[in-house]
């Protein structure tokens, strides 16, 4: 279990280690390094996803570890409240960025002709906070669309005692 402390409140996630071992190990490396501290949710698309884990408030991209193999073929679906690894068009390009699904996003699931996005966790507490983040006003900033006008900052992401 991990606790996200954000500028709009806290939420807790459960990691799906059995279903996405590489993605979880990768994510925990960033958590243990304190990488996510003071990063922001830089992409907010109501009714779709909130995305974060790579940019500081001034939209500077943080240096990451090498990419992780895409585990989207793990049969876990991109349902509301799940977290998935963000990536580029390169199937195996996920590093630190992730998104929280705001609805069931079947178009992001692994299927024939679409490798999809690897689900590695699910929100267990605080989905109201995720929805609050999804409701912020957004605009364009430093060449990026859908950026919160007022930064939504991840103050910290920490492991919770078992």
C-alpha positions as CSV (number, residue, x, y, z in Angstrom):
1,X,0.0,0.0,0.0
2,X,1.1,3.5,-0.8
3,X,-0.2,6.9,0.4
4,X,-0.2,9.8,-2.0
5,X,-0.2,13.2,-0.2
6,X,-1.3,15.8,-2.6
7,X,-2.1,19.5,-2.4
8,X,-5.8,18.6,-2.7
9,X,-5.8,15.7,-0.2
10,X,-4.6,12.2,0.2
11,X,-5.4,8.9,-1.5
12,X,-4.1,5.3,-1.0
13,X,-3.3,2.7,-3.6
14,X,-2.8,-1.1,-3.5
15,X,-0.1,-2.4,-5.7
16,X,-0.8,-5.4,-8.0
17,X,2.6,-7.2,-7.5
18,X,1.4,-10.6,-8.8
19,X,-0.2,-9.2,-11.9
20,X,2.4,-6.5,-12.8
21,X,5.7,-7.4,-11.0
22,X,8.0,-5.4,-13.3
23,X,5.8,-2.3,-13.2
24,X,5.4,-2.5,-9.4
25,X,9.2,-2.9,-8.9
26,X,9.8,0.0,-11.2
27,X,7.3,2.2,-9.4
28,X,8.6,1.3,-6.0
29,X,12.1,2.3,-7.1
30,X,10.8,5.8,-7.8
31,X,8.8,5.9,-4.5
32,X,11.8,4.8,-2.4
33,X,14.0,7.4,-4.2
34,X,11.5,10.2,-3.3
35,X,11.3,10.9,-7.0
36,X,7.6,11.8,-6.9
37,X,8.0,14.3,-4.1
38,X,7.0,17.8,-5.4
39,X,6.1,16.5,-8.9
40,X,2.6,17.4,-10.2
41,X,-0.4,16.0,-12.0
42,X,0.5,17.7,-15.3
43,X,-2.3,16.2,-17.4
44,X,-6.0,16.3,-16.3
45,X,-8.7,15.2,-18.7
46,X,-12.1,15.0,-16.9
47,X,-13.9,11.8,-17.7
48,X,-10.7,10.1,-18.8
49,X,-7.5,10.3,-16.7
50,X,-5.3,12.3,-14.4
51,X,-1.6,11.8,-15.2
52,X,1.6,12.6,-13.2
53,X,5.0,11.4,-12.1
54,X,7.4,13.2,-14.4
55,X,7.2,17.0,-14.2
56,X,7.9,19.6,-11.6
57,X,5.6,22.7,-11.2
58,X,7.5,24.7,-13.8
59,X,7.0,21.8,-16.3
60,X,10.6,20.7,-16.2
61,X,10.8,16.9,-16.9
62,X,12.7,14.9,-14.3
63,X,15.5,12.4,-15.2
64,X,14.2,8.8,-15.1
65,X,15.5,5.3,-14.8
66,X,15.5,3.1,-18.0
67,X,12.0,2.1,-19.3
68,X,10.2,-1.0,-18.1
69,X,8.7,-3.8,-20.2
70,X,5.0,-3.3,-20.8
71,X,2.8,-5.7,-18.9
72,X,-0.5,-4.7,-20.4
73,X,-1.1,-8.3,-21.4
74,X,-1.7,-9.2,-17.7
75,X,-5.5,-9.4,-18.1
76,X,-6.1,-6.5,-15.7
77,X,-8.4,-3.9,-17.2
78,X,-8.1,-0.1,-17.2
79,X,-11.2,0.4,-14.9
80,X,-12.1,3.4,-12.9
81,X,-9.7,3.9,-10.0
82,X,-6.9,1.8,-11.5
83,X,-3.4,3.2,-12.1
84,X,-1.5,2.4,-15.3
85,X,2.0,3.2,-16.6
86,X,2.0,6.0,-19.1
87,X,4.1,5.6,-22.2
88,X,4.9,7.0,-25.7
89,X,4.0,5.2,-28.9
90,X,6.9,2.9,-28.1
91,X,5.1,0.0,-26.3
92,X,8.1,-0.5,-23.9
93,X,8.8,3.2,-23.1
94,X,7.1,3.5,-19.6
95,X,9.4,5.1,-17.0
96,X,8.0,7.2,-14.1
97,X,4.8,8.6,-15.4
98,X,1.5,7.0,-14.6
99,X,-2.2,7.8,-14.8
100,X,-5.3,7.1,-12.8
101,X,-8.4,6.1,-14.8
102,X,-11.4,8.3,-14.0
103,X,-13.8,5.8,-15.8
104,X,-13.6,2.4,-17.4
105,X,-11.2,3.0,-20.3
106,X,-11.5,-0.2,-22.4
107,X,-9.7,1.5,-25.3
108,X,-6.5,1.5,-23.1
109,X,-6.7,-2.3,-22.5
110,X,-4.5,-4.9,-24.2
111,X,-6.3,-6.3,-27.3
112,X,-5.5,-7.5,-30.8
113,X,-3.9,-4.6,-32.6
114,X,-3.5,-2.5,-29.4
115,X,-0.9,-3.5,-26.9
116,X,-2.4,-1.2,-24.3
117,X,-1.3,0.3,-21.0
118,X,-0.2,-1.8,-18.0
119,X,-2.4,-1.6,-14.9
120,X,-0.2,-2.0,-11.8
121,X,-2.3,-0.6,-8.9
122,X,-5.8,0.5,-7.8
123,X,-7.1,3.2,-5.5
124,X,-8.4,1.8,-2.2
125,X,-9.1,5.1,-0.4
126,X,-9.6,8.7,-1.5
127,X,-11.2,8.3,-4.9
128,X,-13.0,11.5,-4.0
129,X,-9.6,13.3,-3.9
130,X,-8.8,11.9,-7.4
131,X,-12.2,13.2,-8.6
132,X,-11.3,16.6,-7.0
133,X,-8.1,16.7,-9.0
134,X,-10.0,15.8,-12.1
135,X,-12.3,18.8,-11.6
136,X,-9.6,21.5,-11.6
137,X,-9.4,24.1,-14.3
138,X,-6.8,23.4,-16.9
139,X,-5.1,25.3,-19.7
140,X,-2.0,25.3,-21.8
141,X,1.5,25.7,-20.2
142,X,4.9,25.5,-21.8
143,X,3.6,23.7,-24.9
144,X,1.4,21.2,-23.0
145,X,-2.4,21.0,-23.0
146,X,-4.7,19.9,-20.1
147,X,-2.3,21.3,-17.4
148,X,-3.9,22.4,-14.2
149,X,-4.0,26.3,-14.0
150,X,-3.1,26.0,-10.3
151,X,-0.6,23.2,-9.8
152,X,-1.8,20.0,-8.2
153,X,1.4,18.8,-6.4
154,X,2.3,15.4,-5.1
155,X,3.9,16.4,-1.8
156,X,5.0,12.8,-1.1
157,X,4.3,9.2,-2.1
158,X,5.2,6.7,0.7
159,X,4.9,3.1,1.5
160,X,2.5,2.4,4.4
161,X,3.4,0.0,7.1
162,X,2.0,-3.5,6.5
